[in-house]
Amino acid sequence: MSTQTFLSDIEISRQSKMQPVEKIAAKLNIPVDHIEQYGKYKAKISLDYFHSLDNVPKGKLILVTAISPTPAGEGKTTTTVGLGDALNRIGKRAVICLREPSLGPCFGIKGGAAGGGYSQVVPMEDINLHFTGDFHAIGTAHNLLSAMLDNHLTQGNRLDIDINRIVWRRVVDMNDRALRDIVLGLGGHANGIPRESGFDITVASEVMAIFCLSESLKELRERLGRIVVAYTRDKKPITAADLKAHGAMTVLLKDALKPNLVQTLENNPAFVHGGPFANIAHGCNSVLATKLGMRLADYTVTEAGFGADLGAEKFLDIKCRHAGLQPNAVVIVATIRALKMHGGVEKADLKTPNPVAVEKGIVNLEKHLENIRMFNLPVVVAINHFVADTDEELAVVERHCQKLGVKAIKCLHWAKGGAGAEELAHAIVEITSKPAAQPFQFLYTDEMSLWNKVRSIAQNIYGADNIMADAKIRAKFKELEEGGYGHLPVCMAKTQYSLSSDPSLRGRPKNFDVPIRDVKLSAGAGFVVVLLGDIMTMPGLPKVPSAEIIDINDKGEIVGLF
């Protein structure tokens, strides 16, 4: 009896026949003069070229999101890649837009983030490890502002900053829980002013959000200048522009801002640029990359982090609002394995057929479908197929989706690449060729109060009864309103594992309230961050981090990376 052998993602990646990046650029008619190569297979595209396309007709935008993630995996990035490859296979010019992976989860628990199986972007190892240095530039720009703030305090504090009202921390692109709360300036006056502070992970930095929402160096500089770092004793906001830091920060980011071009395993173009997390930030790749894709291709397929309650909501309410974007269709990725977990099955038992558990867990998918429909967007379900899935389990999902008037399509792109997602590609072409039944709408208006915006998301998207906060937090909402920030959208920092703020509640929780732990202004990014439950902006490493198995062999090859 023979057994089937599966190659790891990194082994599949190494076997790929990559084309020189200038050939990938040629598929999008990008002139060679506007390609800045980082080796043979990576390049940045000049901002001058991007702006030369301002009046070019825009292609269709497809957003890929998912059900609430579980340890079983959903494969959202893999599906994004597979769909992009499939659209190219059926004769459409398509490009994909992804976020850059963070080193934190790469060396922590998640591993790489460049797709999987035969639906990957390459060079996979480079993309997961340093890539073109964008994250280093973002972290350095952020920490330059931190250093200039502390230097200002040491050099006399001309702006009369209240050290008890400093809100700007430092960042590092690694999971390091020991840095969450620290004391700075110990060791005497030469080392600065002693005060409490801490670190966030780079992907949670406001600089990352600004980077991903800016469309030019001028806009980037202006947004950086609006960052509020502290308040004076009479509660006046102090910005990066007040510290005269925003110009130097922009200098550090001038090359990073150019979108990165790579390719899929099937040699189709992919822009991988920017990378805020969706559980603690706004969870979308750069506006520059998305708009560049739309100006160069018939179809641009992009993803938003985690489930439709997180990345998709922020993509639609924050990114689309700021950038004037509107998706033509949405794909929700689900797996039989994940639905079984939402139905109460433990990870160790997922290989056992259990259509009853799928039936119980499908309420999670139903809620995410409802969420997308609140924005009046057409939607299709992609069932990312695993070898242990049974026809009976698949039939449960197909039957439920049929009742809801949604196509559920079995996809085999992990095993077959673009060929395994052609049915999904045809479905996308079909639904995007029809006139929109209703106009796209945001979940809330700019005019709503911040408190009501948060409540709208909690009640409509999460299914909560209400939101709750103590008097101190309510006072922060009031201060932001009085400070002129009430018109901003809100960015909810919430666990990805549940529709609620309690990660242990799978499926579709009901009869719960959402506790607000803190509220933070991101004036440069143009939104207000609302922290829910126990969510952390600096993750920690697990008991056995991926870093323990990532290594390099005698041939100089990386091992253990996904």
N, C-alpha and C positions, 0 to 999 in steps of 0.2 A: 504494500500500500504506500503510495507516494504522498509526501507532505509538501504543501505549497510554501515556498520561501518568499518572504517579503523583504525588500530592501528598505533600509532606513531612509529618511528624507535626505540626509546628508550624502548617502551613497547614490541615491537617484540624482541629486544635484551634481555630484562629481562626474556622473556618466553623461551629462548633457553636453551637447555640442553648441556652445554659445557662439553667436556672431559678434564681430567687432561692433562696438556701440555706434559707430558712424553709420553702419548698415541699418541698425534699428532706427536711428534718427531719420534716415532716408525714407523709411516706410511712412513717416509722417511729414515728409517733405521739409524737414528742418535743415536749413543750409549749414554746411560744414563750418562756416565762419562763426556760427552762434553756438557751437558745441565746445565745451571746455572739458577735455577728457581727464578722468582720474584713473589712469591705467587703460587697459584694452576694453573693459566691459562696463564701465561706469562713466557718466558724464553729467555735467550741469549745463542747463540751457540758459542763455543770457537773458537778462531782464529786458534788454532792448528788443530782442526778438519777440518776447511775450507782448510787449506794448505795441509792437508793430502790427499785431493781430487784433487790435481793439475793435475794428469794424467788420471782422470776419464773422459770417453766420455761425451760430453755435449749434453743436450737435445735441443729442439727447443724453440726459443724465439719469443713471440708474443707481439707486442706493441699495446696498446690501446690509441687512441687519440680521438679528437672530432672536431666538427665544432666550429666556434667562439661562446663562451658562451654568454648567455642572462639571464636576470632575470627569465626566464621560466624554466631554468635548463636543463641539458643534461644527467647527470647520468653516467659520465665516470668511476668513482670508482665503482659504482654499477654494471656497465657492466663488469668491470674487475673481480669482485668477482663472478658475475653470470656465466661468461665464464669459470672461473677456476672450479667452482662447476660442471658445465655442462660437462666439459672434464672428470672430475672424474666419473661422472654418466655414461658416455659412455665407461668406462673401461680404460681410460688413466690415468697415474700418472701425476697429474698436481699440481703446486704450484703457488700462486700469490705473487707478490712483489709490495708493495704500499709504498707511502711516509707517514711519521708521520704527523699528523695534528699540526698546529700552534695554540697557544692559542689566537693569535691576531684575526684572522677571527672567531674563535670559540666564542669569547665573543663580536665580532663585528657584522658582517652582515651575514656571511655564515653559521654559526652553525657548527655542527660536520662534520667530513670528514672520516667516516669509512664505506661508502656505504649507502644503504638505503633499506627499505622494507625487503624482505626476501633474499637479497643479501648483507650481511654485514660481517665485521670482528668483532670479539668479543674477550675480553670484551670491548664493545663499549665505555662505560664511562671512563674506564682506558686509552684506546688508545687516547681519545680526551683530557684527563686531566692528564698531567704530564707523563703518561705511565711509562717508565723505567728510566726517568730522562735524556734522551739523550740531549734534547734541553737545559736543564739547564747546562749540562756539556759544551755544545758548547758555550753558552752565557758566561759562567764563563771563559772559556779559552780565548775567544775573549777579554773580559774585563780585564783579567790579563795582556794581551799584552798592552792594553790601559793604565793601571795603571803603568806598567813598563816604558812605553814611557814617561809619564808625570813625573815619578820619575827621569828618566834620565835627563830631562830638569832641574828639581829642584836641582839635585845634581851636577850641573856644566856643563852639556851638553858637555861631552868629545868628542862626535861624531860630534859636530858642526852642529847640526840639525837647519835648518831654520824654525822657528815656523810658518812662512807663507807658508811653503810647506809641512805641515803635512797632510797626506791623510787618516790616520787611525782614525775611529770614534769609538763610543761605540754602543752596541746593547742591546735590551730588547725584549722579545717575547710577545709583547703586542702592539696593535695599540695605539699610543700616539703622536698625531701631535705636541703637545707642545714641544716635545724633538727633533724635526727635526733640529732646529738650536739653539744652546745654547752658552753661554760663560762660560769657565772653569776657575778655579784658582782665583776666587774673594776672598777677605778677608785677603789679606796680603801674604807675602812671604812664611809663613808656609803652606799655602794652595796651593802652586804651582805657575806656571807661567800663568798669564791671557792670554787666547787665545780663538778664536772662534772654535767651533766644533759642534757636533751633534750626534744623535742616528739614527741607522737603526733598522729595525725589525730583529730578530735573523736569520730568514730564508734567509735574504739577505746577511748575513755575509760570507766573504770569507772563514772563518773557516768551515762553513756549507758546502760550495762547496768542499773544500779540504777533509773534512770528508767523503763526498759521493763519491769522486773519488779515495780515497786511498784503497789499498788492504792489507796493513800490517802496524804495528806500525812504522816500519822503514821508509816506504814511507810517512806515516803521518807526522813523525817528520821532514823529509827532506822537504816536501812541506810547512809545517808551517814555517820552517826556511827561506823559500824564499819569504814570505810575505813582500811586500814593504810598510813600514809604513810612511815614510817621505823622504825628500831629504835635502842634505846639501846646504850650500850657493852656492857651485859651482855645484849644481844639481846632485850630486852623490846619488844613492838610498841607503837608510838605511833599513835594513831588521830586521825581528824578530830574526834572528840568530845574527845580530850585537848587539842586545839588550840582547842576551843570554836568550831569553824568550821561545824558541821553545821546549826545554826539559820539562819545567814545564807545558807548554800547553799540551804536549802529555800525561803527567801523568794524567792530568784532564780528558783526553779523552780515556784513555786506556780501560775502561770498556764499555763506550758508543759505541766504534767502533765495538763491537761484535754484529752481526745481531740479531734482535728480532723475536722470533717465537710466533705466536698466531694461531687462527683458524677462519674459517668462521662459519656461522650458521649451515652449514651442516658438520661441524667437519673436514674440509679439511685444510691442512697446509697453512699458510700465513706468509710471512716475511714482517714486517713493519719497515722500517729503513731509517732514514734520511728524510729531508723534505724541500729542497729549493723550493721557489715559482718559477713558470715558467714565470711570467710577469716581475719579477725583478732579477731572478737568473736562474739557468739552469734547474730547474723543474723536476728532476728525483730522484728516490730513490737511495740508495747506490749501487755502483758497487759490493761490497762484497755480499749484499743480492741477487742481480741479478745473479751473478756467482754461488753462493751457490745453488740457486734454479735450475739453469741449470745443475749443477753436480748431483743433487739429483732426478730430475724429467724428464719425457719425454717432458713435456710442461711447460714453465715458462711464465706466463701472467703478464705483467707489464704495468704500465700506465705512461704517461708523461703529465704534467699539461696543462690545458686549450686546445686551438686548435692546429691543426697541424702546424700553423704558428709560434707557440711559443714552447711548450714543445716537440713536435715531432721533430721539426727542431733541437732543442738543444740536444735532445737525440741522434739524428743521427750524427750531426756534431761535438758535443762536447763529450758526454759520449762514443759513439761507437768509436770515433777516439782515445780517451785516453785509453779505456779499451780493444780495439780489438774485439768489439762485432758486431754482424750483425743480425738484426731481420729476421725471416723467413716469417713473415706476419704482416700486420697492420690492425687493426680494427678502423674504424672511426665511432664514436657514433653520432647519430643525433636524434632529436625528432621533431615530427610534430609541437609541440608548438614553439620550437625555430626557426624552418624554417618559421613559420608564422610571428614571430617577425622580422626576417630578411626580410620578405616580406612586412613590414610596419604595422603590427597589434600591437596594444598596449596590455599590459599584461592583462588588465581587460576584453579584448574581446577574449581571447584565446580559451574559451570553445565553441565559435560559430564556426561551420564548415566553412572553407574558403579555398577550394582547389586552388583558384586563388592566394591567398597569399602564399601558399606553393610553387606554381609554380614560383612566383617572388623571394621567399627566397632561392630556391634551388641552386641559383648561388653560395651561400656561400659554400655549400657542394661540388659543382663541383670544386671550387678553391682548397679546401683542398684535394680532390682526386688528382688533378693535382700536388699538392705539394708533396704528397707521391710518386707519380709515377716518380718525378724527381730523386728520389733515387733508382729507378728500383726495387721497392718492391711490391709484390702482396698485394692487399687490398680488404677488404670486408666492407660493411656498415651495422652497427647494428642500427636498428630503435628502440630506447628505447620507448616502448609503454605506452601511457597514456590512461585512460578509456574514455576520450572525443575524442580520435582520431577516424576518420571515415574511412571506407573502401575506399572512393573516395580520401581522402587526402593521404592515404597510397599508393594508386595506382599511384599517381603523382610521388612519390619518386621512387617506383619500376620501373616505366616506364623510368624515366630519367636515373636511374642507369643501366638499361638494355641496353640503347643506348650507354652508356659509357663502356659497357663490365664489369660491376661490379655487384656482387650479393648484393641485399638489403634485409636484413632479419629482419622480425618483431620479437622482443624479449620481453618476458614477465617475465624476471627474477625478477623484482621488486616485482611482485605479487606471483610468483611461485618458486622463487629461481632457482637452477640449471636446473630444469625441464623446465623452460621457456626459456632456452637458448641452448637447445640441438641442434636445427637446426644450430645455429651459431657455436657450437662446431664441428659438422660434417663438416661444410663448411671450418673451419680452418684446420681440419685434411686433408681434400681433397686438399686444395691449398698448404699446406706445404709438401704433399707427392710427389708433382711434382718437377722436376728439375727447378731451376730458369731460366726464359727466358733470363734474362740479369744479369750480375754481379752487386752486390750492389755498389753504388758509393756515395761519398760525394758531397755536393752542390758546394764546392770550394776546391781548393788545398791549401796545406800549403804555397806554394811558392807565392800565390797571395798576393798583398799588403793588409793591413788592410782596407784601404778605399775601395778597390775593393771587398773585402769579404762582407763588409757592404752593398755595392751597389748591389752585387749579391743577397743577402737575400731580400733586399727591392724590387728589380725589379722582381725576380723570384718567391719568396714566398708570398710577400705582393701584388704584382701587381702594384708597384709604377712606376712613370715615372723616378724619380731620387732621390738622397739624397742631402741634403744641410746642410751646416755648415758655421759658420763665421770663420774669419781668426784665431781666438784664438783656436778654436776646431781643425781646420786643422793643426795648429802648434803642437797640442798634438799628433795627428796621426803621424806626422813626427818625433817627439821626441821618440815615442815608437818604430818606425821603426829603428831609429838610435841607440836606446838602446838595440837592439837585440831581440825585442819582436814581430817583424813583422810576424813570422811564426805561431803565436798562432791563434787558432780559436776565433771567436767573439761571445759574449753572448748578445743578444739584449734585453734591458729592455724596454718593450712596453706595451701599454694597451692591455688587453685580449679581449676587447669587439668589436674590429674591426680589419680587416686585415690591415687597415691603422693605423696611430698613433693618429687618432681622434676618440675617443670612441663613438661619435654620429653617425658615418658612418657605418651602418649595411649592410648586404648583401655582395656584391662584389664591393667595391668602385673602381672608375677609375679616371684617370686624376688627380693624386695627387703626391706630393713630400713628402718625409719623412725628417723632421727636426731633426738634431742631436743636443741634448742639452749639452751633456758632454761625456767624454771618461775616463774610469778608468781602471787601470791595476790590474789584479788579478794574480800576478806572481806565487803564490803558487798553486792556482787552475789550472793555465795553460790556461787562456783565458783573453780576453780584454772585459770589460763590456761597452756597448754603450747605453747611455740613450737617448730615443726618446720622443719628445713631452713633455707632462706634467707628465710623470710617476714618482712616488715617491717611494723611498726605505724605507720610514716609512709611512704606511697607517694611516688614521685617523678613528675614530669611526663614525658610521652614527648617524643621529638625534635620532633614537631609537635603541640603540645597543642591541644585544642578551643578554648582561649581565644584562639588566633590568628584564628579565624573567627567567633567570637561577637561581635556588634556591634549597634549600634542605628542605624536609618535616619532620614531626615529627618522621617518621620511619627511617630517615637517608637516604632516597632515593633522588637522584638528579632529579629535574624537570626542564623542559624548555630547555633541551639540545637536540635539534633536535627531 
